[in-house]
Amino acid sequence: MAEYEVVREIQNSCSGNQMRDVFFDEVETDDPVAYVKTLLKADKAELTVEVRDDDNLTVFADCSGMTQKFLFTRI
């Protein structure tokens, strides 16, 4: 299994608040997209994957209009 540092950013859609929630975690997984699906209701989330290089990728999740970004960096 590969080990990743995961940065999860959740956009705050409240007016007047430009901050976002940011969470850091270390996970072991062979499939980062499957990992994101376990965190979200995969049937209601629209996922887009952007590969940065062989070991790093970004998964964007649109969950009923709320955007989340998961940055996976291999450790």
ZAKE-819354 format. One line per field, with one value per atom (N, C-alpha, C): residue number from 1; atom name; x, y, z. Coordinates in pm, 1 decimal. Atoms other than C-alpha are relative to their C-alpha. Layout:
% ZAKE-819354
i NUM/...
at CA/...
east X/...
north Y/...
up Z/...
This chain:
% ZAKE-819354
i 1/1/1/2/2/2/3/3/3/4/4/4/5/5/5/6/6/6/7/7/7/8/8/8/9/9/9/10/10/10/11/11/11/12/12/12/13/13/13/14/14/14/15/15/15/16/16/16/17/17/17/18/18/18/19/19/19/20/20/20/21/21/21/22/22/22/23/23/23/24/24/24/25/25/25/26/26/26/27/27/27/28/28/28/29/29/29/30/30/30/31/31/31/32/32/32/33/33/33/34/34/34/35/35/35/36/36/36/37/37/37/38/38/38/39/39/39/40/40/40/41/41/41/42/42/42/43/43/43/44/44/44/45/45/45/46/46/46/47/47/47/48/48/48/49/49/49/50/50/50/51/51/51/52/52/52/53/53/53/54/54/54/55/55/55/56/56/56/57/57/57/58/58/58/59/59/59/60/60/60/61/61/61/62/62/62/63/63/63/64/64/64/65/65/65/66/66/66/67/67/67/68/68/68/69/69/69/70/70/70/71/71/71/72/72/72/73/73/73/74/74/74/75/75/75
at N/CA/C/N/CA/C/N/CA/C/N/CA/C/N/CA/C/N/CA/C/N/CA/C/N/CA/C/N/CA/C/N/CA/C/N/CA/C/N/CA/C/N/CA/C/N/CA/C/N/CA/C/N/CA/C/N/CA/C/N/CA/C/N/CA/C/N/CA/C/N/CA/C/N/CA/C/N/CA/C/N/CA/C/N/CA/C/N/CA/C/N/CA/C/N/CA/C/N/CA/C/N/CA/C/N/CA/C/N/CA/C/N/CA/C/N/CA/C/N/CA/C/N/CA/C/N/CA/C/N/CA/C/N/CA/C/N/CA/C/N/CA/C/N/CA/C/N/CA/C/N/CA/C/N/CA/C/N/CA/C/N/CA/C/N/CA/C/N/CA/C/N/CA/C/N/CA/C/N/CA/C/N/CA/C/N/CA/C/N/CA/C/N/CA/C/N/CA/C/N/CA/C/N/CA/C/N/CA/C/N/CA/C/N/CA/C/N/CA/C/N/CA/C/N/CA/C/N/CA/C/N/CA/C/N/CA/C/N/CA/C/N/CA/C/N/CA/C/N/CA/C/N/CA/C/N/CA/C/N/CA/C
east 83.5/0.0/87.2/-70.6/111.2/-46.5/32.6/122.8/-3.7/19.4/-8.2/-26.1/47.6/-37.6/-119.2/121.6/-390.1/-37.7/50.9/-497.2/-140.6/140.5/-875.4/-46.5/49.0/-1012.9/-148.4/143.4/-1383.4/-30.3/31.9/-1496.1/-115.7/105.7/-1708.9/-85.0/87.5/-2007.6/-79.2/70.1/-2129.2/45.1/-35.2/-2144.2/84.0/-85.4/-1875.1/111.2/-102.4/-1655.7/78.3/-81.9/-1373.8/91.9/-85.1/-1206.8/-49.5/39.4/-1211.4/46.6/-41.7/-1192.2/110.4/-113.7/-860.1/35.9/-33.8/-779.9/120.5/-119.6/-452.1/-8.2/1.5/-418.3/105.2/-86.6/-185.5/-78.6/77.5/-348.1/82.0/-58.1/-241.8/-109.9/98.2/-429.1/67.1/-46.3/-370.9/-85.8/92.7/-664.7/-54.7/46.5/-702.3/-145.4/138.2/-1031.0/-97.1/84.6/-1182.1/-0.7/-7.4/-1061.4/-95.6/90.6/-1248.1/-145.0/136.8/-1560.2/-46.6/38.5/-1552.8/-32.5/26.6/-1551.8/-130.5/117.5/-1838.2/-105.9/103.6/-2168.9/26.9/-50.9/-2021.9/-109.8/106.7/-2359.5/-49.6/42.5/-2424.7/115.2/-118.2/-2070.1/48.1/-58.4/-1932.8/149.7/-144.3/-1558.0/73.6/-89.9/-1291.8/141.7/-136.6/-931.0/98.8/-107.6/-626.6/132.2/-126.9/-296.9/111.4/-108.9/-1.1/128.9/-112.4/266.9/-27.0/22.8/314.9/-48.9/32.0/276.2/-96.9/81.4/59.9/-122.8/120.3/-297.6/-93.9/101.9/-589.5/-135.4/136.2/-948.9/-92.6/101.1/-1224.6/-133.6/130.7/-1562.3/-105.2/113.9/-1883.4/-113.6/102.7/-2131.6/-119.3/121.9/-2469.3/32.7/-35.3/-2306.1/112.7/-111.6/-2039.2/125.8/-122.4/-1687.2/101.4/-109.1/-1415.0/117.2/-120.8/-1057.3/86.9/-87.6/-836.2/133.0/-134.0/-462.9/76.3/-73.4/-277.5/146.1/-144.4/102.5/63.4/-60.6/294.9/114.6/-103.5/516.4/109.9
north -118.6/0.0/123.9/-127.8/352.0/86.0/-90.8/610.7/142.3/-135.4/960.4/97.8/-110.8/1291.9/55.9/-48.9/1413.2/134.0/-130.6/1776.4/10.3/-10.7/1813.6/142.8/-137.2/2160.4/0.6/-12.8/2233.9/148.4/-140.7/2562.4/42.8/-56.1/2780.5/89.2/-75.8/2910.1/109.3/-105.6/3149.1/135.9/-132.6/3506.9/75.1/-78.7/3732.9/-80.5/83.9/3439.5/-68.9/55.1/3356.5/-112.0/105.2/3102.8/-136.0/137.4/2730.5/-88.6/98.7/2432.2/-83.5/76.6/2250.8/-107.1/112.9/1907.1/-72.3/74.3/1712.0/-140.6/137.5/1336.0/-80.1/94.5/1050.0/-129.3/121.2/747.4/-98.7/104.6/417.8/-51.2/47.6/328.4/-26.8/24.4/183.2/74.6/-68.7/378.4/125.8/-123.5/743.4/36.5/-32.1/783.5/-84.0/86.2/486.2/49.2/-55.5/641.0/119.0/-115.8/965.4/-47.1/52.0/766.2/-54.4/50.5/606.6/114.3/-114.7/952.3/70.6/-71.0/1086.7/-99.7/83.7/950.7/-1.1/4.3/842.8/11.7/-7.9/816.3/143.3/-139.5/1187.5/94.6/-83.2/1314.5/-19.0/3.5/1403.4/22.8/-5.6/1332.6/29.0/-30.2/1476.1/-20.0/30.5/1357.0/72.8/-69.6/1564.1/-61.4/63.0/1373.8/102.1/-97.4/1598.6/-64.3/81.3/1331.9/-142.5/141.8/960.6/-28.4/30.2/979.6/97.6/-103.7/1286.9/28.9/-32.9/1369.6/83.0/-80.4/1595.1/-54.8/44.4/1476.8/113.4/-101.4/1737.5/-70.2/62.0/1639.2/109.2/-90.7/1828.4/-76.5/68.0/1721.8/93.3/-82.5/1885.0/148.9/-141.2/2216.7/44.5/-34.5/2212.6/-67.7/51.9/2172.0/-36.5/43.9/1973.8/-38.5/35.3/1925.8/-86.4/92.6/1633.9/-4.9/2.4/1673.1/-119.0/118.8/1340.5/15.4/-9.0/1364.2/-124.0/125.0/1038.7/29.2/-15.6/1008.8/-100.8
up 0.0/0.0/0.0/3.9/-73.1/117.3/-109.7/204.8/-54.8/50.2/133.4/114.1/-81.4/308.3/-76.0/63.8/237.8/61.1/-42.2/254.7/-56.1/40.7/245.8/23.8/-9.0/171.4/-31.8/20.9/206.8/-12.2/24.0/54.3/89.4/-82.1/282.6/-88.4/90.3/87.5/71.0/-72.8/358.6/-51.8/50.9/235.5/102.8/-86.7/376.8/66.7/-60.4/482.5/-110.8/106.5/242.6/48.2/-55.4/472.5/-46.5/29.9/408.2/113.3/-98.3/636.8/-63.2/51.3/595.7/103.5/-85.8/737.0/-58.7/41.3/722.8/58.4/-46.2/748.4/-76.4/70.0/657.6/-14.5/25.6/493.9/-82.6/83.7/341.5/-91.5/96.1/23.3/-133.6/136.1/-320.2/-101.0/89.3/-464.5/68.4/-64.4/-354.2/-32.5/36.5/-544.6/82.4/-83.1/-360.7/144.5/-135.2/-33.7/14.2/-4.4/-115.1/-0.6/6.3/-202.6/133.6/-132.0/142.7/96.2/-87.4/304.2/-34.6/49.4/93.6/-43.7/59.9/-24.6/-149.8/137.3/-356.7/-104.2/99.0/-529.6/-19.8/10.8/-463.9/-30.8/23.8/-521.7/-143.7/134.0/-863.6/15.0/-21.4/-865.2/-129.9/110.9/-1096.2/51.1/-42.3/-1082.7/-90.4/71.7/-1182.1/46.4/-34.1/-1192.7/-18.4/6.3/-1110.0/-46.3/47.9/-1160.7/44.5/-27.7/-1098.3/141.7/-139.1/-720.4/66.1/-62.0/-659.9/-86.8/74.6/-753.7/84.5/-65.6/-671.3/-40.3/26.5/-640.1/41.2/-26.8/-666.0/15.1/-25.1/-521.9/9.0/-5.9/-589.6/65.8/-78.9/-322.3/17.3/-6.6/-384.8/3.4/10.4/-474.7/90.6/-86.8/-203.0/-55.4/59.6/-339.7/106.7/-86.1/-164.7/-89.1/73.7/-276.9/89.5/-70.4/-171.7/-73.1/59.0/-239.0/57.5/-41.4/-224.2/-40.3/24.5/-190.8/60.6/-46.2/-166.6/96.0/-102.1/139.0/-26.8
